[in-house]
Amino acid sequence: MVLMTMIARVADGLPLAASIQEDEQTGRNILDYQNQAKMLFRKLTPQSPTRCSIETGPYLFHYMIDGAVCYLTLCSRDYSKRLAFSYLENIAQEFQAQYSRQVHTVSRPYSFIEF
């Protein structure tokens, strides 16, 4: 199950868009994971691996870097890695089609929140 998806610029870790699955059980803890994701974004560089999975408590972060943008999802451990990366590829294609020209020019966090 996908619990959260975030998109950020790799150069400076600026969050560009986010989507969080609302549910009572995970809602309280999701802010902690969102903060972990933001810390991860700040640590990424153009030399970082383009695909990675990171354990965090009972969940896994999966991220994919495409161009200058990082696409990250938080999933339950039983969610297929293959499906998680397929999901991220679909998100990346759609995001690039809509916003690729604007990614380098935005300065406000969550400028593409409508995505």
MDAnalysis code that builds the backbone (N, CA, C; Angstrom):
import MDAnalysis as mda
import numpy as np

u = mda.Universe.empty(345, n_residues=115, atom_resindex=np.repeat(np.arange(115), 3), trajectory=True)
u.add_TopologyAttr("name", ["N", "CA", "C"] * 115)
u.add_TopologyAttr("resid", np.arange(1, 116))
u.add_TopologyAttr("resname", ["MET", "VAL", "LEU", "MET", "THR", "MET", "ILE", "ALA", "ARG", "VAL", "ALA", "ASP", "GLY", "LEU", "PRO", "LEU", "ALA", "ALA", "SER", "ILE", "GLN", "GLU", "ASP", "GLU", "GLN", "THR", "GLY", "ARG", "ASN", "ILE", "LEU", "ASP", "TYR", "GLN", "ASN", "GLN", "ALA", "LYS", "MET", "LEU", "PHE", "ARG", "LYS", "LEU", "THR", "PRO", "GLN", "SER", "PRO", "THR", "ARG", "CYS", "SER", "ILE", "GLU", "THR", "GLY", "PRO", "TYR", "LEU", "PHE", "HIS", "TYR", "MET", "ILE", "ASP", "GLY", "ALA", "VAL", "CYS", "TYR", "LEU", "THR", "LEU", "CYS", "SER", "ARG", "ASP", "TYR", "SER", "LYS", "ARG", "LEU", "ALA", "PHE", "SER", "TYR", "LEU", "GLU", "ASN", "ILE", "ALA", "GLN", "GLU", "PHE", "GLN", "ALA", "GLN", "TYR", "SER", "ARG", "GLN", "VAL", "HIS", "THR", "VAL", "SER", "ARG", "PRO", "TYR", "SER", "PHE", "ILE", "GLU", "PHE"])
u.atoms.positions = np.array([
    [0.824, -1.176, 0.000],
    [0.000, 0.000, 0.000],
    [0.873, 1.247, 0.000],
    [0.585, 2.177, -0.906],
    [1.295, 3.449, -0.977],
    [0.682, 4.394, 0.049],
    [1.518, 4.924, 0.949],
    [1.043, 5.806, 2.007],
    [1.291, 7.277, 1.712],
    [2.359, 7.544, 0.963],
    [2.747, 8.925, 0.706],
    [3.593, 8.968, -0.562],
    [3.452, 10.049, -1.310],
    [4.281, 10.282, -2.479],
    [4.745, 11.725, -2.420],
    [6.036, 11.941, -2.651],
    [6.577, 13.299, -2.678],
    [7.480, 13.456, -3.893],
    [7.533, 14.676, -4.389],
    [8.386, 15.011, -5.525],
    [9.220, 16.208, -5.111],
    [10.533, 16.156, -5.371],
    [11.418, 17.247, -4.978],
    [12.504, 17.471, -6.023],
    [13.021, 18.669, -6.030],
    [14.137, 19.015, -6.910],
    [15.422, 18.504, -6.263],
    [16.266, 17.833, -7.012],
    [17.482, 17.227, -6.470],
    [18.506, 18.290, -6.074],
    [18.653, 19.336, -6.843],
    [19.701, 20.333, -6.616],
    [19.657, 20.936, -5.209],
    [18.461, 21.206, -4.697],
    [18.352, 21.863, -3.395],
    [17.360, 21.201, -2.445],
    [16.751, 20.101, -2.860],
    [15.809, 19.385, -2.008],
    [14.454, 20.062, -1.857],
    [14.160, 21.060, -2.680],
    [12.895, 21.785, -2.583],
    [11.725, 20.868, -2.917],
    [10.794, 20.659, -1.962],
    [9.607, 19.840, -2.265],
    [8.746, 20.537, -3.316],
    [8.354, 19.806, -4.335],
    [7.558, 20.374, -5.423],
    [6.092, 19.962, -5.338],
    [5.838, 18.745, -4.891],
    [4.462, 18.242, -4.776],
    [4.452, 17.104, -3.764],
    [3.273, 16.859, -3.195],
    [3.137, 15.765, -2.228],
    [1.698, 15.278, -2.204],
    [1.559, 14.013, -1.906],
    [0.243, 13.402, -1.753],
    [0.344, 12.424, -0.599],
    [-0.590, 12.532, 0.328],
    [-0.563, 11.676, 1.507],
    [-1.877, 10.916, 1.611],
    [-1.771, 9.608, 1.819],
    [-2.947, 8.767, 2.020],
    [-3.497, 9.040, 3.415],
    [-4.713, 9.489, 3.495],
    [-5.320, 9.784, 4.797],
    [-5.930, 8.520, 5.384],
    [-5.520, 8.196, 6.589],
    [-6.167, 7.112, 7.327],
    [-5.790, 7.257, 8.791],
    [-6.703, 6.922, 9.662],
    [-6.526, 7.166, 11.088],
    [-5.316, 6.451, 11.672],
    [-5.062, 5.260, 11.204],
    [-3.985, 4.458, 11.771],
    [-2.617, 5.073, 11.479],
    [-2.375, 5.509, 10.242],
    [-1.060, 6.029, 9.878],
    [-0.990, 7.546, 9.928],
    [-2.114, 8.224, 10.038],
    [-2.146, 9.680, 9.991],
    [-1.276, 10.355, 11.020],
    [-1.229, 9.821, 12.221],
    [-0.436, 10.442, 13.284],
    [1.060, 10.361, 12.987],
    [1.483, 9.246, 12.427],
    [2.909, 9.025, 12.198],
    [3.397, 9.575, 10.860],
    [2.499, 9.895, 9.960],
    [2.905, 10.250, 8.606],
    [3.762, 11.519, 8.581],
    [3.519, 12.442, 9.504],
    [4.327, 13.659, 9.555],
    [5.788, 13.343, 9.842],
    [6.038, 12.344, 10.689],
    [7.422, 11.926, 10.961],
    [8.092, 11.440, 9.684],
    [7.368, 10.657, 8.907],
    [7.931, 10.129, 7.660],
    [8.084, 11.229, 6.611],
    [7.182, 12.181, 6.627],
    [7.299, 13.313, 5.702],
    [8.566, 14.111, 6.039],
    [8.848, 14.295, 7.308],
    [10.072, 14.986, 7.708],
    [11.313, 14.178, 7.336],
    [11.237, 12.852, 7.472],
    [12.359, 12.005, 7.053],
    [12.602, 12.144, 5.553],
    [11.512, 12.192, 4.779],
    [11.634, 12.341, 3.328],
    [12.301, 13.672, 2.980],
    [11.927, 14.731, 3.670],
    [12.529, 16.048, 3.413],
    [14.022, 16.029, 3.728],
    [14.406, 15.345, 4.816],
    [15.825, 15.220, 5.150],
    [16.561, 14.439, 4.068],
    [15.939, 13.395, 3.565],
    [16.535, 12.604, 2.489],
    [16.731, 13.463, 1.243],
    [15.727, 14.249, 0.891],
    [15.835, 15.123, -0.281],
    [17.027, 16.068, -0.156],
    [17.250, 16.607, 1.042],
    [18.356, 17.551, 1.239],
    [19.717, 16.874, 1.105],
    [19.769, 15.561, 1.332],
    [21.037, 14.825, 1.247],
    [21.355, 14.316, -0.159],
    [20.360, 14.322, -1.047],
    [20.579, 13.818, -2.404],
    [21.459, 14.761, -3.212],
    [22.258, 14.171, -4.078],
    [23.092, 14.938, -5.010],
    [22.922, 14.320, -6.398],
    [23.402, 14.998, -7.431],
    [23.338, 14.393, -8.768],
    [24.088, 13.061, -8.854],
    [24.994, 12.786, -7.917],
    [25.744, 11.530, -7.916],
    [25.051, 10.427, -7.114],
    [23.931, 10.721, -6.486],
    [23.193, 9.715, -5.711],
    [22.678, 8.621, -6.639],
    [22.470, 7.413, -6.104],
    [21.894, 6.343, -6.935],
    [20.554, 6.791, -7.515],
    [20.272, 6.397, -8.743],
    [19.041, 6.840, -9.385],
    [17.813, 6.076, -8.891],
    [18.022, 4.911, -8.292],
    [16.921, 4.138, -7.697],
    [17.427, 3.552, -6.391],
    [16.575, 3.655, -5.368],
    [16.995, 3.144, -4.066],
    [15.769, 2.839, -3.212],
    [15.907, 1.872, -2.323],
    [14.890, 1.561, -1.332],
    [15.545, 1.658, 0.033],
    [14.849, 2.312, 0.969],
    [15.402, 2.559, 2.298],
    [14.384, 2.129, 3.345],
    [14.817, 1.304, 4.282],
    [13.940, 0.868, 5.363],
    [13.754, 1.998, 6.362],
    [12.525, 2.168, 6.828],
    [12.232, 3.146, 7.870],
    [11.089, 2.600, 8.719],
    [11.446, 2.054, 9.856],
    [10.429, 1.455, 10.720],
    [9.696, 0.342, 9.983],
    [8.370, 0.338, 10.041],
    [7.602, -0.730, 9.390],
    [7.368, -0.492, 7.889],
    [7.975, 0.549, 7.349],
    [7.740, 0.929, 5.948],
    [9.037, 0.971, 5.158],
    [8.894, 1.200, 3.857],
    [10.034, 1.382, 2.965],
    [9.836, 2.656, 2.150],
    [10.888, 3.455, 2.069],
    [10.920, 4.542, 1.108],
    [11.493, 3.964, -0.175],
    [10.887, 4.250, -1.290],
    [11.440, 3.928, -2.595],
    [11.576, 5.274, -3.310],
    [12.744, 5.525, -3.880],
    [12.859, 6.753, -4.651],
    [13.518, 6.493, -5.985],
    [13.240, 7.405, -6.900],
    [13.785, 7.342, -8.255],
    [14.148, 8.771, -8.643],
    [15.345, 8.947, -9.166],
    [15.766, 10.257, -9.665],
    [15.716, 10.207, -11.183],
    [15.006, 11.160, -11.756],
    [14.894, 11.281, -13.209],
    [15.201, 12.724, -13.557],
    [16.336, 12.928, -14.222],
    [16.752, 14.292, -14.519],
    [17.107, 15.000, -13.229],
    [16.513, 16.134, -12.992],
    [16.793, 16.944, -11.807],
    [15.735, 16.774, -10.730],
    [14.916, 15.736, -10.849],
    [13.779, 15.574, -9.938],
    [13.819, 14.189, -9.278],
    [13.492, 14.178, -7.978],
    [13.396, 12.922, -7.230],
    [11.929, 12.629, -6.948],
    [11.523, 11.412, -7.239],
    [10.163, 10.931, -6.986],
    [10.273, 9.882, -5.893],
    [9.544, 10.078, -4.801],
    [9.675, 9.214, -3.638],
    [8.301, 8.742, -3.183],
    [8.246, 7.490, -2.754],
    [7.007, 6.960, -2.192],
    [7.320, 6.187, -0.919],
    [6.395, 6.248, 0.012],
    [6.475, 5.482, 1.244],
    [5.439, 4.371, 1.146],
    [5.897, 3.129, 1.299],
    [5.002, 1.966, 1.141],
    [5.144, 1.027, 2.321],
    [4.122, 0.220, 2.509],
    [4.222, -0.849, 3.487],
    [5.247, -1.865, 2.974],
    [5.846, -2.603, 3.884],
    [6.900, -3.559, 3.511],
    [6.412, -4.638, 2.559],
    [5.143, -4.991, 2.642],
    [4.630, -6.065, 1.794],
    [4.264, -5.595, 0.386],
    [4.396, -4.308, 0.121],
    [4.097, -3.788, -1.215],
    [5.265, -4.114, -2.154],
    [4.965, -4.620, -3.314],
    [5.986, -5.051, -4.264],
    [6.909, -3.906, -4.687],
    [8.220, -4.170, -4.632],
    [9.200, -3.179, -5.079],
    [9.000, -2.849, -6.556],
    [8.718, -3.870, -7.326],
    [8.501, -3.693, -8.767],
    [7.324, -2.754, -9.013],
    [6.241, -2.953, -8.266],
    [5.077, -2.081, -8.405],
    [5.380, -0.660, -7.943],
    [6.155, -0.534, -6.869],
    [6.512, 0.795, -6.362],
    [7.301, 1.583, -7.407],
    [8.280, 0.945, -8.039],
    [9.074, 1.650, -9.041],
    [8.287, 1.887, -10.330],
    [7.382, 0.991, -10.658],
    [6.507, 1.210, -11.803],
    [5.606, 2.423, -11.548],
    [5.080, 2.511, -10.341],
    [4.269, 3.663, -9.928],
    [5.082, 4.957, -10.048],
    [6.321, 4.939, -9.550],
    [7.170, 6.128, -9.621],
    [7.479, 6.514, -11.072],
    [7.682, 5.529, -11.934],
    [7.925, 5.811, -13.357],
    [6.716, 6.504, -13.986],
    [5.520, 6.033, -13.654],
    [4.305, 6.661, -14.181],
    [4.157, 8.093, -13.673],
    [4.417, 8.296, -12.392],
    [4.356, 9.644, -11.816],
    [5.377, 10.549, -12.507],
    [6.589, 10.040, -12.710],
    [7.647, 10.831, -13.344],
    [7.265, 11.239, -14.761],
    [6.726, 10.321, -15.532],
    [6.321, 10.637, -16.906],
    [5.275, 11.738, -16.930],
    [4.279, 11.617, -16.092],
    [3.201, 12.605, -16.066],
    [3.707, 13.963, -15.564],
    [4.524, 13.947, -14.511],
    [5.049, 15.192, -13.958],
    [5.930, 15.900, -14.978],
    [6.808, 15.140, -15.636],
    [7.690, 15.733, -16.646],
    [6.891, 16.318, -17.807],
    [5.842, 15.631, -18.217],
    [5.017, 16.121, -19.325],
    [4.362, 17.458, -18.979],
    [3.982, 17.622, -17.714],
    [3.283, 18.839, -17.315],
    [4.195, 19.965, -16.862],
    [5.308, 19.643, -16.187],
    [6.063, 20.688, -15.487],
    [7.562, 20.746, -15.782],
    [8.072, 19.956, -16.693],
    [9.523, 19.881, -16.882],
    [10.178, 21.237, -17.147],
    [9.504, 22.117, -17.841],
    [10.098, 23.435, -18.152],
    [10.121, 24.365, -16.956],
    [9.278, 24.113, -15.963],
    [9.153, 25.029, -14.831],
    [9.939, 24.590, -13.592],
    [10.408, 23.369, -13.557],
    [11.047, 22.830, -12.355],
    [12.205, 23.696, -11.881],
    [13.023, 24.195, -12.786],
    [14.219, 24.953, -12.400],
    [13.904, 26.383, -12.000],
    [12.711, 26.868, -12.296],
    [12.405, 28.278, -12.051],
    [11.626, 28.533, -10.764],
    [11.030, 27.528, -10.166],
    [10.217, 27.756, -8.974],
    [11.087, 27.960, -7.738],
    [10.576, 28.772, -6.806],
    [11.328, 29.033, -5.581],
    [10.519, 28.744, -4.320],
    [9.224, 28.491, -4.469],
    [8.361, 28.197, -3.323],
    [8.175, 26.689, -3.174],
    [8.182, 26.199, -1.941],
    [7.877, 24.778, -1.737],
    [6.468, 24.460, -2.204],
    [6.295, 23.262, -2.709],
    [5.003, 22.737, -3.165],
    [4.349, 23.609, -4.247],
    [5.170, 24.134, -5.138],
    [4.660, 24.961, -6.237],
    [3.724, 24.182, -7.154],
    [3.872, 22.875, -7.192],
    [3.038, 22.048, -8.081],
    [2.110, 21.144, -7.272],
    [1.623, 21.638, -6.151],
    [0.797, 20.822, -5.261],
    [-0.477, 20.323, -5.953],
    [-0.942, 21.044, -6.961],
    [-2.145, 20.606, -7.671],
    [-1.911, 19.312, -8.438],
    [-0.640, 18.953, -8.661],
    [-0.323, 17.719, -9.371],
    [-0.827, 16.539, -8.565],
])
